């Protein structure tokens, strides 16, 4: 994706919404800024914490209950192979 943006008089640029959505960025997102030759690269360092709805929490609870007891024990021999 490539877009053209304009710097303000305060030397600020706005990241377009479609880029924000694709990268799950939001207010307070932190970036590593890399400069090389005539390029500025913004690399997101963290993503926004996902906020779940009550319905999503219920689905997660149901899934965890369904999977409970299906765990596999790992022996020392198996750990060495990992």
trRosetta pair geometry for C-beta under 8 A, 3 or more apart (Angstrom, degrees):
i j d omega theta_ij theta_ji phi_ij phi_ji
1 18 7.4 -150 -166 119 150 113
1 19 6.6 -176 108 -93 141 88
1 22 7.1 159 3 7 156 170
3 16 5.4 -33 107 -2 172 145
3 18 7.9 136 -54 62 145 114
3 19 7.0 -113 14 -41 136 124
5 13 5.2 88 122 -165 132 108
5 14 6.4 -157 -157 60 131 66
5 15 7.7 -56 -78 -101 163 32
5 16 6.9 -147 -80 -39 116 94
6 13 7.4 175 87 -122 29 83
7 11 6.0 -8 -180 -140 117 40
7 12 6.8 142 -157 65 68 29
7 13 5.4 -49 -98 -72 66 89
8 11 7.0 -61 71 11 72 14
8 12 4.7 -6 35 55 115 85
8 13 7.4 -171 -2 -76 81 38
15 19 5.3 -107 173 83 95 124
15 20 5.6 119 113 -61 110 91
15 25 6.8 -14 102 90 151 149
15 42 7.8 -109 -85 80 126 158
16 19 5.0 89 67 9 82 103
16 20 7.0 -146 102 -7 41 90
17 20 5.2 -54 -145 37 36 116
17 21 6.1 37 157 -22 70 104
18 21 5.7 -48 -145 34 31 113
18 22 6.5 33 155 -20 62 105
19 22 5.8 -52 -145 36 33 111
19 23 6.2 6 163 5 66 113
19 25 7.5 -4 123 28 76 129
20 23 6.5 -76 -147 52 22 92
20 24 8.0 43 163 -132 56 3
20 25 4.6 -102 -143 65 69 98
20 26 6.9 95 -174 -77 112 47
21 24 7.4 20 -171 -75 29 42
23 44 5.9 157 170 -21 127 151
23 47 7.9 -144 157 -113 71 95
24 47 5.1 28 101 -156 119 110
24 48 5.7 -134 155 31 91 98
25 29 4.4 -18 -157 -60 91 165
25 44 6.1 -128 -91 -102 108 136
25 47 7.7 -95 -85 -131 50 64
25 48 7.0 133 -145 -25 20 108
26 29 5.9 127 54 -41 44 103
26 48 4.6 46 20 -75 121 142
29 44 6.0 -43 178 -132 118 102
29 46 7.0 -163 -146 72 66 78
29 47 7.9 -1 -122 -124 103 31
29 48 7.0 -60 -81 -56 94 88
30 44 7.4 100 77 -157 51 58
30 45 4.6 -46 99 50 98 116
30 46 5.6 41 42 24 102 102
31 42 4.4 -21 -168 -167 147 90
31 43 6.0 131 -162 62 80 41
31 44 5.8 -47 -100 -93 76 40
31 45 6.3 177 -110 -9 19 91
32 42 7.7 143 70 -160 46 43
32 43 4.4 -21 57 63 96 105
32 45 5.7 105 -28 -64 88 106
33 40 6.7 -20 -166 -169 97 91
33 41 7.2 147 -159 77 46 54
33 42 6.0 -16 -103 -102 71 64
33 43 7.8 -168 -75 21 25 78
34 40 7.6 148 79 -162 50 43
34 41 4.2 -16 62 61 99 108
34 43 6.6 40 -6 -10 110 115
35 39 7.0 166 -151 87 47 59
35 40 5.8 -14 -102 -106 77 65
35 41 7.6 -166 -73 20 31 77
36 39 5.4 -9 65 57 75 104
36 41 7.3 8 16 -4 99 116
44 47 6.8 61 147 -76 132 65
52 56 4.0 -129 -165 90 99 127
52 57 5.2 122 122 -55 128 79
52 60 7.2 -23 -157 -11 161 138
53 56 4.8 99 50 5 73 101
53 57 7.2 -134 96 -3 40 86
54 57 5.6 -53 -150 36 34 113
54 58 6.5 37 151 -22 65 103
55 58 5.7 -52 -152 33 32 113
55 59 6.6 31 151 -18 64 104
56 59 5.6 -52 -150 36 35 112
56 60 6.4 35 151 -19 66 105
57 60 5.6 -54 -148 37 33 112
57 61 6.3 36 153 -21 65 105
58 61 5.6 -53 -148 36 31 113
58 62 6.4 31 153 -18 64 105
59 62 5.7 -53 -147 37 31 111
59 63 6.3 33 153 -19 64 106
60 63 5.7 -54 -147 37 31 112
60 64 6.3 30 155 -18 65 105
61 64 5.9 -55 -146 37 30 108
61 65 6.4 30 154 -18 64 106
62 65 5.8 -54 -148 36 31 111
62 66 6.3 34 152 -22 64 107
63 66 5.6 -55 -148 35 31 114
63 67 6.3 17 158 -9 66 111
64 67 6.0 -62 -143 45 30 103
64 68 6.3 53 152 -48 64 95
65 68 5.6 -34 -149 2 32 121
67 70 5.3 -86 -169 35 61 124
74 78 4.8 -128 -161 89 76 128
74 79 5.7 95 148 -61 114 85
74 82 7.9 -4 -162 -21 136 137
75 78 4.8 97 52 8 73 101
75 79 7.0 -130 99 -6 39 88
76 79 5.5 -52 -147 34 34 115
76 80 6.5 39 154 -24 65 102
77 80 5.8 -52 -155 29 31 113
77 81 7.0 30 149 -18 61 105
78 81 5.7 -55 -156 33 37 113
78 82 6.9 39 148 -24 66 100
79 82 5.7 -51 -155 27 38 112
